[in-house]
Amino acid sequence: MRPPDLNLNPLTFNMEIFNVYPLLDLEPVKAKGAYVYCQDGKRYLDFYGGHAVISIGHSHPHYVNKISDQLQNIGFYSNSVQNPLQKIFANKLGEISGYEDYQVFFSNSGAESVENALKMASFHNGKSKVISFDKAFHGRTSNALSVTDNEKYQAPINQDNEVIFIDFNDLAGLDRELSKGDVCAVVIEPIQGIGGIRVFDDVFLQQASQLCREHNAVLICDEIQSGAGRTGKFFAHQHAEIKPDIITIAKGMGNGFPFAATLLSPDFEPWYGQLGSTFGGNHLACTAATAVLEVIEDEQLIHNANEVGKYFKQQLSRLPQIKEVRGRGLMIGVEFPFPIKKLRQRLIEEEQVVTGVSSNPNVLRLLPPLNISKKETDQFINAMQNALKQHQLLQ
Ligand SMILES: Cc1ncc(COP(=O)(O)O)c(C=O)c1O
């Protein structure tokens, strides 16, 4: 048998990783709950969850056991056979989210679920113009990228879609565009994540939902970052008590296992071949996502996100040098009157705390696991106080 290639000669085997990510100087080798343990022997408090993915905490025992047991039986078969695990997930999701009457289509990443949502909207009403919002982020596949407000990411091949970007919370602008009658879909992150944790007004969402109905446009809520209980409701749009036609989910729904889905109202009638995916909804993915739902339910994590989120936001707003604290539940943005790059670096290097960034250079994005305790948020506040003190001294 061939021995494992552990000591490759870098001069002989020199395939490069395509260099598109600026990397933090961290090499996690183990993770548990709200902590990651790195190669340097240090323990880091994780308030970022690897781009908003860790919902029930790293390596939750129920999640690890369920996936391990499933792998002993069958890890994968394609969507050409019966897979009751899909129905088990769908039933549980319907029950917890209140969307029992919706249908689910499985995929593997957030961008795919947005791609499928836009495609289904266009199949549904035969139109193609889409409305999105300034600072929106919906992913990097072609349609998802076209509704993402960042020209830098668009190659010429991505630029043919007809998309209109409207200002945040601009109801008059939305009304004006929808009134033209040619809009296929409106796609909204109820709380923008990468855009800097910007919360759409409930009234705006309610009016947008109403206008979409009036003008035969499909309302798509992108809950990839804000869903799975993160904001203190199962979906962030539920704070506004609206019911979109399509909902996209990914990230926290799999807690790290690649899992995504598009939820469609009963108005959408599927036909064979309309959508498809080799890996989507496979045995391991459904097991992982069902385990996440079970933990969310058993440990009352939506309630915890609400309670701890409120407490944490209060504590954060008492810190010095802060311009604004915003967000809902445990999806929180902290805006400073200065760029946070150095502060974030200091938090990692000196306080062993990991946080996230956004497209706004002054905003720190905080997305801890939903089972975080008040004690751990106190630990975070303490670290912030130290880092801010240093920041002031060194300025
Ligand atoms: C709101 C939102 N939509 C879509 C995506 C794309 O998800 P993925 O990276 O899994 O394709 C992201 C990723 O950050 C996101 O935050």
The ligand as an SDF file (V2000), in Angstrom:
LIG
                    3D

 16 16  0  0  0  0  0  0  0  0999 V2000
  -27.0310   36.6470    3.3480 C   0  0  0  0  0  0  0  0  0  0  0  0
  -26.1350   35.7270    2.5600 C   0  0  0  0  0  0  0  0  0  0  0  0
  -26.5990   35.1740    1.4320 N   0  0  0  0  0  0  0  0  0  0  0  0
  -25.8400   34.3210    0.7100 C   0  0  0  0  0  0  0  0  0  0  0  0
  -24.5510   34.0010    1.0950 C   0  0  0  0  0  0  0  0  0  0  0  0
  -23.7320   33.0380    0.2810 C   0  0  0  0  0  0  0  0  0  0  0  0
  -23.5550   31.8340    0.9630 O   0  0  0  0  0  0  0  0  0  0  0  0
  -22.4240   30.8010    0.5390 P   0  0  0  0  0  0  0  0  0  0  0  0
  -21.1030   31.4140    0.8540 O   0  0  0  0  0  0  0  0  0  0  0  0
  -22.7190   29.5770    1.3570 O   0  0  0  0  0  0  0  0  0  0  0  0
  -22.5900   30.5470   -0.9270 O   0  0  0  0  0  0  0  0  0  0  0  0
  -24.0250   34.5760    2.2570 C   0  0  0  0  0  0  0  0  0  0  0  0
  -22.6450   34.2880    2.6800 C   0  0  0  0  0  0  0  0  0  0  0  0
  -22.0370   34.9850    3.4460 O   0  0  0  0  0  0  0  0  0  0  0  0
  -24.8400   35.4660    3.0080 C   0  0  0  0  0  0  0  0  0  0  0  0
  -24.3910   36.0430    4.1340 O   0  0  0  0  0  0  0  0  0  0  0  0
  1  2  1  0
  2  3  1  0
  2 15  2  0
  3  4  2  0
  4  5  1  0
  5  6  1  0
  5 12  2  0
  6  7  1  0
  7  8  1  0
  8  9  2  0
  8 10  1  0
  8 11  1  0
 12 13  1  0
 12 15  1  0
 13 14  2  0
 15 16  1  0
M  END
$$$$
